[in-house]
Every structure is written in C-alpha cells, then in structure tokens.
C-alpha cells in the first residue's frame, strides 16, 4: 500500500525525546513534525528540549527540516529561561539548520526577546496566512487569549492547537499578556471547525493524546458555558 503524501508525527517530551530531561518529563510538551513525503521537506512545530533529537527523528524518516512553526513565545515551546531552568529551543535549531521561524506577527518580538534570536530570524504572519511545506499547505489561525499572538495550525483535517485548546481545559489566562475575553472568542472560532477535526494539543494534560472536535466539545468544560459572561465568570 502506498504511504500517504502527508508526513505527520506527534512527539512527547520526556518520552519520545529529551528522556533524560526532568523539566521535559514534567512539562509533557508535544512537538510535531509535518511534511511532504514526496519532497522530503518537513517543519517542526514548537521545537524545545531535545531539538537535535527532533531533527534526527525527521532525518531517520527521510525528511529534512525546512522551517519551524511556533504556537507562542513561552520557553517550553520555543526555548529560553523558565522557572530557573534553561530550555533548548529555536536558537539551537538554527545552530543546526538555517530555517525561518514562522510566528504570528503579534508574537514575533516576544519570541526574539525570549530566545535571543535576531528579529530577521522570525517571520511574522497574519491569521489566515498559509505556510507550504512541499505541496502540503498549513493554515495559520490566530487564536489570542493565552498570549497575544497564540496561533494554531490547520492541516488536512488536523488542528495543532498549542496552548489554546487542550483535550481537557485551555491555556491559562492569568499570565502576563493573556486575555480571558480573547480566549473565549478564540475557543468559539475553533468550536466552529468541523466536528471531525482532530485536535492535537500542546501538552498531554489528558490520558488521550488527540481527540475529535466533537468529543472535545462534549467533554471539555471550557465549552460548557452558554454565554461569554458565563464563561468569564467561570474561567477568567
């Protein structure tokens, strides 16, 4: 049977890579590899912790990294200092391969500040922009709330949701730059995606690692309040 053209891997920190890093084990971040098997091009979503290992995993699959996509600027997703720990991230990736880092335009300056990258290394996008990897197109959805420039990635009926939406819960809205009202709006827009859309979150905060939008809307408490006011009372 012929393999599908779309290349996709979900990789859990502390289990699939960075196994000796206790911060990676504790934070249970997901990184993702998305690519075109025919061309061998692939992108990394949220490279952090064992960045070289992620590049090597792609290479072992016959794929070369041509870009990175950042869901938002927090160090457990792009690298930097967090809770007294130094987390490897996009800066280490650029030491290995010369590739653009794609972020929302409202997040680009924050990423350079956190990671120490030059501004020219980060490509700022509007919501609705698309990034091509080979013949595979990835749509960038601006979903502010957890951070001003949080974004999700839609590809082939899959939503890589970062810290905007988990299978249970959503990203925190009590951190600097967060906004509960914006999070409500972002969640409502995601809920309007087809029920068959498969959600791939930024952390494994549930037993399952992925789930359909229909199932998430049925079981995730962030979709229970019927109005924005009720949501803000419950989650802000």
ABEGO torsion letter per residue (X at the ends): XBBBABBBBBBBBGAABGAABAAAAAAGBBBBBBBBAAAGBBBBBGBBEBAAAAAAAAAAAGBBBABBBBABABAAAAEEBBGGBBBBBAAAAAAABBBBBBBBAAAAAAAAAAAGBBAAABBBBBBGBBBBBEABBBBBBBBBGABAABBBBBBGGBBBAEAABBABEBBBAABBGBBAAAAAAAAAAAAABBAABBBBBABBABABABBBAAAAAAABAAAABABAAAAAAAAX
